[in-house]
């Protein structure tokens, strides 16, 4: 049996742990198996690049951040567009056959899974694994990389809090999460943020300013956790492209700086903002993610041994299982504004920028 492994989209902690688990299971349980790594995600598959992997390549990567295979983003909307007489999807299918693959493992987020579903539909034997710090893949309770990112962001918020408290300021901290606010929600609660602003709950600027002005708990400072994809209530009716155009005109990409300026002007509070950026993706995976990655990788490899393809591994109710790629591709798992995590936060006095 010959299997290929690729990592696609944004990097996160735990990718190498999954690669290791897949490889070790296969070497231990599938006689004569050959494993090839495909560099730079779907870009490598489009080019037809691969290299053989041995057990020695897997020995010390469990706790290493990033991905030893390299990764890249390949826009899903470009996959079926004809370029020089052939689409990227067609080239990937051809190279899958030329490599003689019996199975391809695709480690990635929602976009990666959509492309994996296309490959599966075209006859390639594909097994996905749910990776993203956004935790927004449909059909799984948790994605690997998420918990490590929560730990990193929580630690960052804790550190920022000491400075903000010393200067008696209001600080907006921008956190990754374009479509879903899971990372902002979980880390905000864990760090004791005063307000949490997420994409699923459009923001009323007046409500934010009223909250800051109220001086809750007689605290002389505020920590506001802001997801990068958060939107104003006045923007909610517009398409993403329309919002992007309007923000570009104002020289902005997210609302964090805009909110900081408005809060400062309307409340008279000394206000600052900071963007955590790519440090949220980096570093060694936490113990939780190492265990999760090992379980998911081993389970996915077992599916390959059994000849079960066109699926992606998942965690449902604490158990490792799988979903059909066709059932989850193109869908997102979003925060429920009326769900238990938001309800708990509200009951403790955390604001969400809504009336």
Secondary structure, 3 states (H helix, E strand, C coil): CEEEEEECCCCCCCHHHHHHHHHHHHHHHCCCCEEEECCCCHHHHHHCCCEEECHHHHCCCCCCCCCCCCCCCCCHHHCCCEECCEEHHHHHHHHHHHCCCCEEEEEECHHHHHHHHHHHHCCCCEEEEEECCCCCECCCCCCECHHHHHHHHHHHHHHHHHHHHHHCCEEEEEECCCCCCHHHHHHHHHHCCCEEECCCCCECHHHHHHHHHCCHHHCCCEEEEEECCCCEHHHCCCCHHHHHHHHHHCCCCCCHHHHHHHHHHHHCCCEEEEECHHHHCCCCCCHHHHHHHHHHHHHHHHHHHCCCCCEEEEEECCEEEEEEHHHHCCCECCCCCCCHHHHHHHHCCCECCCC
